[in-house]
């Protein structure tokens, strides 16, 4: 569902950036999220939580501890429970973007 509604802006072995089809006032597409493989960790960027910070109100302290900045989560190891929670948060972010008219 999500992949059909966003455009890959950058897709390499080390990173994947996804934009929506919504064009902002600056004529750039609205960013949805990204995954970046770094040397010692993996970053997961989720712009809907920046646009709508209330999405973070119910996240666990463990996921909150992975946050860097306002919309980035860094992971140094595989954390299945946190990834499941992050998937739920990503879906909530999509629903939020949809409610705001950013995605169909």
The first five atom37 places (N, CA, C, CB, O) and aatype in JSON, in Angstrom:
{
  "aatype": [20, 20, 20, 20, 20, 20, 20, 20, 20, 20, 20, 20, 20, 20, 20, 20, 20, 20, 20, 20, 20, 20, 20, 20, 20, 20, 20, 20, 20, 20, 20, 20, 20, 20, 20, 20, 20, 20, 20, 20, 20, 20, 20, 20, 20, 20, 20, 20, 20, 20, 20, 20, 20, 20, 20, 20, 20, 20, 20, 20, 20, 20, 20, 20, 20, 20, 20, 20, 20, 20, 20, 20, 20, 20, 20, 20, 20, 20, 20, 20, 20, 20, 20, 20, 20, 20, 20, 20, 20, 20, 20, 20, 20, 20, 20, 20, 20, 20, 20, 20, 20, 20, 20, 20],
  "atom_mask": [
    [1, 1, 1, 1, 1],
    [1, 1, 1, 1, 1],
    [1, 1, 1, 1, 1],
    [1, 1, 1, 1, 1],
    [1, 1, 1, 1, 1],
    [1, 1, 1, 1, 1],
    [1, 1, 1, 1, 1],
    [1, 1, 1, 1, 1],
    [1, 1, 1, 1, 1],
    [1, 1, 1, 1, 1],
    [1, 1, 1, 1, 1],
    [1, 1, 1, 1, 1],
    [1, 1, 1, 1, 1],
    [1, 1, 1, 1, 1],
    [1, 1, 1, 1, 1],
    [1, 1, 1, 1, 1],
    [1, 1, 1, 1, 1],
    [1, 1, 1, 1, 1],
    [1, 1, 1, 1, 1],
    [1, 1, 1, 1, 1],
    [1, 1, 1, 1, 1],
    [1, 1, 1, 1, 1],
    [1, 1, 1, 1, 1],
    [1, 1, 1, 1, 1],
    [1, 1, 1, 1, 1],
    [1, 1, 1, 1, 1],
    [1, 1, 1, 1, 1],
    [1, 1, 1, 1, 1],
    [1, 1, 1, 1, 1],
    [1, 1, 1, 1, 1],
    [1, 1, 1, 1, 1],
    [1, 1, 1, 1, 1],
    [1, 1, 1, 1, 1],
    [1, 1, 1, 1, 1],
    [1, 1, 1, 1, 1],
    [1, 1, 1, 1, 1],
    [1, 1, 1, 1, 1],
    [1, 1, 1, 1, 1],
    [1, 1, 1, 1, 1],
    [1, 1, 1, 1, 1],
    [1, 1, 1, 1, 1],
    [1, 1, 1, 1, 1],
    [1, 1, 1, 1, 1],
    [1, 1, 1, 1, 1],
    [1, 1, 1, 1, 1],
    [1, 1, 1, 1, 1],
    [1, 1, 1, 1, 1],
    [1, 1, 1, 1, 1],
    [1, 1, 1, 1, 1],
    [1, 1, 1, 1, 1],
    [1, 1, 1, 1, 1],
    [1, 1, 1, 1, 1],
    [1, 1, 1, 1, 1],
    [1, 1, 1, 1, 1],
    [1, 1, 1, 1, 1],
    [1, 1, 1, 1, 1],
    [1, 1, 1, 1, 1],
    [1, 1, 1, 1, 1],
    [1, 1, 1, 1, 1],
    [1, 1, 1, 1, 1],
    [1, 1, 1, 1, 1],
    [1, 1, 1, 1, 1],
    [1, 1, 1, 1, 1],
    [1, 1, 1, 1, 1],
    [1, 1, 1, 1, 1],
    [1, 1, 1, 1, 1],
    [1, 1, 1, 1, 1],
    [1, 1, 1, 1, 1],
    [1, 1, 1, 1, 1],
    [1, 1, 1, 1, 1],
    [1, 1, 1, 1, 1],
    [1, 1, 1, 1, 1],
    [1, 1, 1, 1, 1],
    [1, 1, 1, 1, 1],
    [1, 1, 1, 1, 1],
    [1, 1, 1, 1, 1],
    [1, 1, 1, 1, 1],
    [1, 1, 1, 1, 1],
    [1, 1, 1, 1, 1],
    [1, 1, 1, 1, 1],
    [1, 1, 1, 1, 1],
    [1, 1, 1, 1, 1],
    [1, 1, 1, 1, 1],
    [1, 1, 1, 1, 1],
    [1, 1, 1, 1, 1],
    [1, 1, 1, 1, 1],
    [1, 1, 1, 1, 1],
    [1, 1, 1, 1, 1],
    [1, 1, 1, 1, 1],
    [1, 1, 1, 1, 1],
    [1, 1, 1, 1, 1],
    [1, 1, 1, 1, 1],
    [1, 1, 1, 1, 1],
    [1, 1, 1, 1, 1],
    [1, 1, 1, 1, 1],
    [1, 1, 1, 1, 1],
    [1, 1, 1, 1, 1],
    [1, 1, 1, 1, 1],
    [1, 1, 1, 1, 1],
    [1, 1, 1, 1, 1],
    [1, 1, 1, 1, 1],
    [1, 1, 1, 1, 1],
    [1, 1, 1, 1, 1],
    [1, 1, 1, 1, 1]
  ],
  "atom_positions": [
    [[0.82, -1.18, 0.0], [0.0, 0.0, 0.0], [0.87, 1.25, 0.0], [-0.94, 0.0, 1.2], [0.67, 2.12, -0.84]],
    [[1.8, 1.35, 0.91], [2.63, 2.55, 1.03], [3.49, 2.78, -0.19], [3.5, 2.45, 2.26], [3.58, 3.9, -0.69]],
    [[4.14, 1.73, -0.68], [5.08, 1.89, -1.8], [4.38, 2.44, -3.03], [5.74, 0.56, -2.13], [4.99, 3.19, -3.79]],
    [[3.13, 2.1, -3.23], [2.4, 2.58, -4.4], [2.07, 4.07, -4.3], [1.13, 1.79, -4.58], [1.74, 4.69, -5.31]],
    [[2.16, 4.63, -3.12], [1.74, 6.01, -2.92], [2.88, 6.98, -2.69], [0.81, 6.08, -1.78], [2.66, 8.16, -2.41]],
    [[4.09, 6.49, -2.8], [5.26, 7.35, -2.64], [6.24, 7.09, -3.77], [5.94, 7.12, -1.26], [6.14, 6.08, -4.47]],
    [[7.17, 7.99, -3.94], [8.19, 7.85, -4.97], [9.55, 7.68, -4.32], [8.19, 9.07, -5.91], [9.91, 8.41, -3.39]],
    [[10.31, 6.71, -4.81], [11.68, 6.55, -4.31], [12.51, 7.67, -4.91], [12.27, 5.13, -4.69], [12.6, 7.82, -6.12]],
    [[13.12, 8.45, -4.04], [13.97, 9.55, -4.48], [15.39, 9.08, -4.6], [13.87, 10.74, -3.51], [16.12, 9.48, -5.51]],
    [[15.79, 8.22, -3.68], [17.14, 7.66, -3.68], [16.99, 6.2, -3.29], [18.11, 8.44, -2.69], [16.36, 5.89, -2.28]],
    [[17.55, 5.32, -4.08], [17.43, 3.89, -3.79], [18.76, 3.23, -4.13], [16.25, 3.24, -4.59], [19.02, 2.9, -5.29]],
    [[19.6, 3.04, -3.1], [20.9, 2.41, -3.29], [21.04, 1.29, -2.26], [22.05, 3.46, -3.16], [20.12, 1.04, -1.48]],
    [[22.18, 0.63, -2.26], [22.43, -0.41, -1.27], [22.51, 0.15, 0.15], [23.73, -1.14, -1.6], [22.29, -0.57, 1.12]],
    [[22.81, 1.44, 0.27], [23.02, 2.04, 1.59], [21.88, 2.93, 2.06], [24.28, 2.83, 1.58], [21.83, 3.28, 3.24]],
    [[20.96, 3.3, 1.17], [19.87, 4.18, 1.6], [18.68, 4.11, 0.67], [20.36, 5.59, 1.69], [18.8, 3.85, -0.53]],
    [[17.52, 4.36, 1.27], [16.26, 4.44, 0.53], [15.5, 5.64, 1.06], [15.41, 3.11, 0.66], [15.18, 5.7, 2.25]],
    [[15.21, 6.59, 0.2], [14.43, 7.77, 0.56], [13.1, 7.7, -0.16], [15.19, 9.09, 0.19], [13.04, 7.35, -1.34]],
    [[12.01, 8.02, 0.55], [10.69, 8.0, -0.05], [10.01, 9.35, 0.11], [9.83, 6.89, 0.58], [9.93, 9.89, 1.21]],
    [[9.53, 9.88, -1.0], [8.76, 11.11, -1.01], [7.32, 10.79, -1.36], [9.36, 12.14, -2.01], [7.05, 9.77, -2.0]],
    [[6.41, 11.64, -0.93], [5.03, 11.51, -1.35], [4.88, 12.18, -2.72], [4.04, 12.13, -0.3], [5.82, 12.78, -3.23]],
    [[3.7, 12.08, -3.29], [3.41, 12.79, -4.54], [2.92, 14.21, -4.28], [2.38, 12.02, -5.36], [2.68, 14.96, -5.22]],
    [[2.77, 14.57, -3.01], [2.31, 15.9, -2.65], [3.44, 16.91, -2.88], [1.84, 15.94, -1.16], [4.55, 16.75, -2.36]],
    [[3.15, 17.94, -3.65], [4.14, 18.99, -3.93], [3.91, 20.16, -2.97], [4.04, 19.47, -5.43], [2.81, 20.69, -2.87]],
    [[4.97, 20.55, -2.28], [4.91, 21.63, -1.31], [5.0, 22.99, -2.0], [6.04, 21.49, -0.28], [5.18, 23.07, -3.22]],
    [[4.85, 24.04, -1.21], [4.94, 25.4, -1.76], [6.28, 25.67, -2.42], [4.71, 26.42, -0.66], [6.36, 26.47, -3.36]],
    [[7.36, 25.01, -1.94], [8.68, 25.22, -2.53], [8.89, 24.36, -3.77], [9.76, 24.92, -1.51], [10.01, 24.26, -4.29]],
    [[7.81, 23.73, -4.24], [7.8, 22.91, -5.46], [8.56, 21.57, -5.31], [8.41, 23.69, -6.6], [8.84, 20.9, -6.3]],
    [[8.88, 21.2, -4.07], [9.52, 19.92, -3.8], [8.48, 18.95, -3.26], [10.69, 20.08, -2.81], [7.53, 19.36, -2.6]],
    [[8.65, 17.66, -3.54], [7.72, 16.69, -2.97], [7.91, 16.58, -1.46], [7.9, 15.32, -3.64], [9.02, 16.75, -0.95]],
    [[6.83, 16.28, -0.76], [6.88, 16.12, 0.69], [7.56, 14.81, 1.04], [5.46, 16.18, 1.31], [7.18, 13.75, 0.53]],
    [[8.55, 14.87, 1.88], [9.32, 13.71, 2.33], [8.46, 12.84, 3.24], [10.6, 14.16, 3.06], [7.75, 13.35, 4.1]],
    [[8.53, 11.52, 3.04], [7.84, 10.59, 3.94], [8.82, 9.93, 4.91], [7.09, 9.52, 3.14], [8.62, 9.97, 6.12]],
    [[9.88, 9.33, 4.38], [10.8, 8.64, 5.26], [12.01, 8.12, 4.53], [10.11, 7.52, 5.95], [12.12, 8.21, 3.3]],
    [[12.93, 7.56, 5.3], [14.17, 7.03, 4.72], [14.78, 6.0, 5.66], [15.18, 8.17, 4.44], [14.53, 5.99, 6.87]],
    [[15.58, 5.15, 5.07], [16.4, 4.2, 5.82], [17.82, 4.39, 5.32], [15.91, 2.7, 5.65], [18.06, 4.41, 4.11]],
    [[18.77, 4.54, 6.24], [20.17, 4.72, 5.88], [21.01, 3.71, 6.66], [20.64, 6.17, 6.16], [20.9, 3.6, 7.88]],
    [[21.84, 2.98, 5.95], [22.76, 2.04, 6.59], [24.08, 2.77, 6.8], [22.95, 0.73, 5.73], [24.77, 3.12, 5.85]],
    [[24.4, 2.99, 8.05], [25.65, 3.65, 8.41], [26.67, 2.6, 8.87], [25.41, 4.71, 9.53], [26.37, 1.41, 8.88]],
    [[27.86, 3.05, 9.23], [28.93, 2.12, 9.62], [28.57, 1.32, 10.88], [30.23, 2.9, 9.86], [28.79, 0.11, 10.93]],
    [[28.02, 1.99, 11.9], [27.77, 1.32, 13.18], [26.29, 1.2, 13.54], [28.48, 2.05, 14.26], [25.96, 0.64, 14.59]],
    [[25.4, 1.71, 12.7], [23.97, 1.68, 13.01], [23.15, 1.87, 11.75], [23.62, 2.76, 14.06], [23.68, 2.17, 10.68]],
    [[21.84, 1.69, 11.89], [20.89, 1.95, 10.81], [19.95, 3.05, 11.3], [20.1, 0.65, 10.41], [19.43, 2.99, 12.41]],
    [[19.74, 4.05, 10.45], [18.82, 5.15, 10.77], [17.51, 4.97, 10.03], [19.45, 6.51, 10.41], [17.48, 4.6, 8.86]],
    [[16.43, 5.24, 10.73], [15.09, 5.19, 10.16], [14.47, 6.57, 10.38], [14.21, 4.05, 10.81], [14.21, 6.96, 11.52]],
    [[14.24, 7.28, 9.3], [13.67, 8.62, 9.37], [12.18, 8.53, 9.04], [14.4, 9.61, 8.39], [11.8, 7.87, 8.07]],
    [[11.35, 9.18, 9.82], [9.9, 9.14, 9.62], [9.33, 10.54, 9.77], [9.23, 8.17, 10.62], [9.02, 10.98, 10.88]],
    [[9.19, 11.25, 8.65], [8.77, 12.64, 8.67], [7.38, 12.89, 9.24], [8.83, 13.18, 7.29], [7.16, 13.95, 9.82]],
    [[6.42, 11.98, 9.11], [5.11, 12.26, 9.71], [5.17, 12.57, 11.21], [4.2, 11.1, 9.48], [4.32, 13.32, 11.7]],
    [[6.14, 12.02, 11.93], [6.22, 12.34, 13.36], [6.77, 13.74, 13.6], [7.09, 11.31, 14.09], [6.58, 14.32, 14.67]],
    [[7.45, 14.29, 12.62], [7.91, 15.68, 12.69], [6.74, 16.62, 12.41], [9.07, 15.94, 11.68], [6.55, 17.63, 13.08]],
    [[5.95, 16.25, 11.4], [4.79, 17.06, 11.01], [3.69, 16.99, 12.07], [4.24, 16.59, 9.64], [3.02, 17.98, 12.35]],
    [[3.52, 15.81, 12.67], [2.48, 15.58, 13.67], [3.13, 14.93, 14.9], [1.32, 14.69, 13.1], [3.07, 13.71, 15.05]],
    [[3.73, 15.71, 15.78], [4.46, 15.15, 16.92], [3.6, 14.33, 17.87], [5.1, 16.27, 17.68], [4.12, 13.5, 18.62]],
    [[2.29, 14.54, 17.85], [1.4, 13.77, 18.72], [1.47, 12.27, 18.43], [-0.04, 14.25, 18.56], [1.1, 11.46, 19.28]],
    [[1.95, 11.9, 17.26], [2.11, 10.48, 16.93], [3.08, 9.8, 17.89], [2.59, 10.32, 15.49], [3.03, 8.58, 18.06]],
    [[3.95, 10.56, 18.51], [4.95, 10.01, 19.42], [4.44, 9.88, 20.86], [6.18, 10.88, 19.4], [5.15, 9.34, 21.71]],
    [[3.24, 10.35, 21.14], [2.74, 10.37, 22.52], [2.7, 8.99, 23.17], [1.37, 10.98, 22.54], [2.91, 8.87, 24.37]],
    [[2.42, 7.96, 22.39], [2.23, 6.63, 22.97], [3.37, 5.65, 22.69], [0.96, 6.04, 22.46], [3.21, 4.45, 22.91]],
    [[4.52, 6.14, 22.22], [5.6, 5.19, 21.95], [6.25, 4.76, 23.27], [6.66, 5.81, 21.0], [6.22, 5.47, 24.27]],
    [[6.83, 3.59, 23.24], [7.47, 3.04, 24.44], [8.74, 3.82, 24.78], [7.79, 1.55, 24.25], [9.34, 4.44, 23.91]],
    [[9.14, 3.77, 26.04], [10.41, 4.39, 26.43], [11.59, 3.79, 25.67], [10.63, 4.23, 27.93], [12.56, 4.49, 25.37]],
    [[11.52, 2.5, 25.35], [12.61, 1.85, 24.61], [12.75, 2.41, 23.21], [12.39, 0.34, 24.55], [13.86, 2.64, 22.74]],
    [[11.62, 2.64, 22.53], [11.68, 3.24, 21.19], [12.09, 4.7, 21.29], [10.32, 3.11, 20.46], [12.86, 5.18, 20.46]],
    [[11.6, 5.39, 22.28], [11.98, 6.79, 22.49], [13.49, 6.92, 22.69], [11.23, 7.38, 23.72], [14.09, 7.89, 22.25]],
    [[14.09, 5.94, 23.36], [15.54, 5.96, 23.6], [16.34, 5.83, 22.31], [15.92, 4.83, 24.56], [17.51, 6.21, 22.26]],
    [[15.72, 5.3, 21.26], [16.4, 5.16, 19.96], [16.33, 6.44, 19.13], [15.78, 4.02, 19.17], [16.98, 6.53, 18.09]],
    [[15.56, 7.42, 19.58], [15.38, 8.64, 18.8], [16.61, 9.53, 18.82], [14.19, 9.41, 19.32], [17.28, 9.69, 19.84]],
    [[16.88, 10.1, 17.66], [17.9, 11.12, 17.48], [17.2, 12.28, 16.79], [19.15, 10.59, 16.64], [16.78, 12.15, 15.63]],
    [[17.06, 13.37, 17.44], [16.33, 14.49, 16.86], [14.84, 14.28, 16.96], [16.73, 14.7, 15.41], [14.36, 13.56, 17.85]],
    [[14.09, 14.89, 16.05], [12.63, 14.86, 16.13], [11.97, 13.77, 15.31], [12.08, 16.17, 15.69], [10.81, 13.44, 15.55]],
    [[12.69, 13.19, 14.34], [12.02, 12.2, 13.48], [12.94, 11.07, 13.03], [11.46, 12.9, 12.26], [12.67, 10.42, 12.02]],
    [[14.0, 10.84, 13.76], [14.97, 9.81, 13.37], [15.15, 8.81, 14.51], [16.33, 10.46, 13.01], [15.22, 9.17, 15.68]],
    [[15.23, 7.54, 14.12], [15.46, 6.45, 15.08], [16.72, 5.72, 14.63], [14.22, 5.48, 15.16], [16.85, 5.36, 13.46]],
    [[17.64, 5.48, 15.55], [18.88, 4.76, 15.23], [18.89, 3.42, 15.95], [20.13, 5.6, 15.62], [18.51, 3.31, 17.11]],
    [[19.34, 2.38, 15.22], [19.39, 1.04, 15.77], [20.78, 0.45, 15.52], [18.3, 0.14, 15.14], [21.3, 0.5, 14.41]],
    [[21.37, -0.11, 16.59], [22.68, -0.75, 16.48], [22.55, -2.27, 16.4], [23.55, -0.37, 17.67], [23.52, -2.95, 16.07]],
    [[21.37, -2.79, 16.69], [21.13, -4.23, 16.61], [19.69, -4.48, 16.21], [21.46, -4.92, 17.97], [18.86, -3.57, 16.25]],
    [[19.39, -5.71, 15.83], [18.04, -6.08, 15.45], [17.19, -6.13, 16.72], [18.02, -7.45, 14.69], [17.53, -6.83, 17.68]],
    [[16.1, -5.41, 16.71], [15.2, -5.31, 17.86], [13.78, -5.6, 17.39], [15.29, -3.89, 18.53], [13.02, -4.66, 17.13]],
    [[13.38, -6.87, 17.27], [12.07, -7.22, 16.71], [10.89, -6.49, 17.35], [11.85, -8.68, 16.85], [10.0, -6.02, 16.63]],
    [[10.86, -6.38, 18.66], [9.74, -5.71, 19.31], [9.69, -4.22, 18.94], [9.83, -5.86, 20.84], [8.62, -3.66, 18.71]],
    [[10.87, -3.59, 18.88], [10.91, -2.17, 18.51], [10.57, -1.99, 17.03], [12.29, -1.58, 18.81], [9.93, -1.0, 16.67]],
    [[10.99, -2.92, 16.19], [10.66, -2.83, 14.76], [9.16, -2.98, 14.55], [11.43, -3.9, 13.96], [8.59, -2.33, 13.67]],
    [[8.53, -3.84, 15.34], [7.08, -4.0, 15.25], [6.38, -2.7, 15.65], [6.6, -5.18, 16.14], [5.43, -2.26, 15.01]],
    [[6.87, -2.11, 16.72], [6.32, -0.83, 17.17], [6.56, 0.27, 16.14], [6.93, -0.42, 18.52], [5.69, 1.11, 15.91]],
    [[7.73, 0.26, 15.53], [8.06, 1.25, 14.5], [7.17, 1.06, 13.27], [9.54, 1.14, 14.11], [6.78, 2.04, 12.64]],
    [[6.85, -0.18, 12.93], [5.94, -0.45, 11.81], [4.56, 0.13, 12.11], [5.83, -1.98, 11.53], [3.92, 0.72, 11.24]],
    [[4.11, -0.03, 13.33], [2.81, 0.53, 13.75], [2.85, 2.06, 13.68], [2.46, 0.07, 15.2], [1.89, 2.69, 13.24]],
    [[3.96, 2.64, 14.11], [4.12, 4.1, 14.06], [4.16, 4.59, 12.61], [5.4, 4.52, 14.81], [3.6, 5.64, 12.3]],
    [[4.81, 3.84, 11.75], [4.87, 4.21, 10.33], [3.48, 4.19, 9.72], [5.8, 3.26, 9.56], [3.12, 5.08, 8.96]],
    [[2.7, 3.17, 10.05], [1.33, 3.1, 9.55], [0.5, 4.27, 10.06], [0.67, 1.77, 9.96], [-0.27, 4.86, 9.31]],
    [[0.67, 4.62, 11.34], [-0.04, 5.77, 11.9], [0.4, 7.05, 11.2], [0.22, 5.88, 13.42], [-0.42, 7.95, 10.98]],
    [[1.67, 7.14, 10.85], [2.17, 8.3, 10.1], [1.54, 8.4, 8.73], [3.67, 8.25, 9.98], [1.2, 9.49, 8.26]],
    [[1.4, 7.26, 8.08], [0.73, 7.24, 6.77], [-0.72, 7.7, 6.91], [0.8, 5.82, 6.14], [-1.2, 8.51, 6.12]],
    [[-1.41, 7.17, 7.9], [-2.81, 7.55, 8.13], [-2.9, 9.05, 8.4], [-3.41, 6.74, 9.31], [-3.83, 9.72, 7.93]],
    [[-1.96, 9.58, 9.16], [-1.93, 11.01, 9.44], [-1.72, 11.82, 8.16], [-0.83, 11.33, 10.45], [-2.42, 12.81, 7.93]],
    [[-0.77, 11.41, 7.35], [-0.53, 12.1, 6.07], [-1.78, 12.04, 5.19], [0.68, 11.47, 5.32], [-2.12, 13.01, 4.52]],
    [[-2.44, 10.89, 5.2], [-3.66, 10.73, 4.4], [-4.74, 11.69, 4.89], [-4.17, 9.27, 4.45], [-5.4, 12.34, 4.08]],
    [[-4.93, 11.79, 6.21], [-5.93, 12.69, 6.78], [-5.65, 14.15, 6.43], [-5.97, 12.52, 8.3], [-6.57, 14.96, 6.33]],
    [[-4.37, 14.48, 6.26], [-3.99, 15.85, 5.91], [-3.98, 16.1, 4.4], [-2.61, 16.17, 6.47], [-3.71, 17.21, 3.94]],
    [[-4.3, 15.04, 3.62], [-4.37, 15.19, 2.18], [-3.03, 15.09, 1.47], [-5.0, 16.49, 1.85], [-2.93, 15.47, 0.3]],
    [[-2.0, 14.59, 2.14], [-0.68, 14.49, 1.54], [-0.5, 13.24, 0.67], [0.37, 14.5, 2.62], [0.33, 13.21, -0.24]],
    [[-1.3, 12.21, 0.96], [-1.3, 10.98, 0.15], [-2.75, 10.62, -0.11], [-0.53, 9.79, 0.87], [-3.63, 10.94, 0.69]],
    [[-3.02, 9.94, -1.24], [-4.42, 9.58, -1.56], [-4.98, 8.52, -0.62], [-4.51, 9.09, -2.99], [-6.13, 8.12, -0.77]]
  ]
}
